[in-house]
Structure formats: C-alpha cells, structure tokens
Amino acid sequence: MKMVTKIAVIATFATMMFAGINVTWGHSYSDATGTLMATDDFGLSFDINDATTVGWETANGLTVGLAGPAGTTMRMGFDGNTSLGVSRSWWSSTGAGWGTTLNSTVDFVLTGAATAGDFRFGINLGFGF
C-alpha cells in the first residue's frame, strides 16, 4: 500500500511539474456596494490536461476551470465565497517559448455573507509556457 501511495503522489507532482503554466495580471470590476469598484487581479494556473486547469487568483481564490463551448472555460472559484463563471481568451500569440493571451472573465458569486448575488467582470493579460 505504501508503494501505491508513493507512485500516486509522484504521478500527481509530475503532472503538475510538466503542466502548462499561465500567469495573469489584470483588473477585476464589481458593484458590491452600489459603486463600481476596481481591484488588481493576479493569478497563476496549471493546465492539468487539455480541458482542465487548476489555479489561484486574488479575486476568486482557488479556481478550477473546465473547457466549455466555443473556446470558453467554465470556472468555479473558492475563497470565502463560492463563484461560478466563464472566461474567454480573445487573443493569443503562439511563439516559441512564452505565449501571450488577452482574456475576459465574468463570475457570479453564489455564496458569501456580503457579496452573494454579485457579478465580477475581469480583464487579464496572461503569459504562459
């Protein structure tokens, strides 16, 4: 049993180690208090496979993304709140080495004490390899 556990842990780390890595920076806009609020948003995500990403963002905390229709990504965020959203990459470069993307996101906050029912819109510039 110990050998199976070690193999599973090594396989999991190897999957993340050789996964595509994407770093994003942008702005997140929300209307939580009746006025438009803009906050900086930073994120880091790992491509687990062609259709799944796992990462972290300052606006949504831990995020899980699944490939959706028409080039979109369905997102679920977990921090103090739970959010459900969609993101779309509008432009991307595919050079040798770093790739650049321009993304937009829309997230709907499902649960949370002060922000349940609010929308959050984000624009991000991403760098990945």
Order of alpha helices (4+ residues) and beta strands (2+ residues): alpha-beta-beta-beta-beta-beta-beta-beta-beta
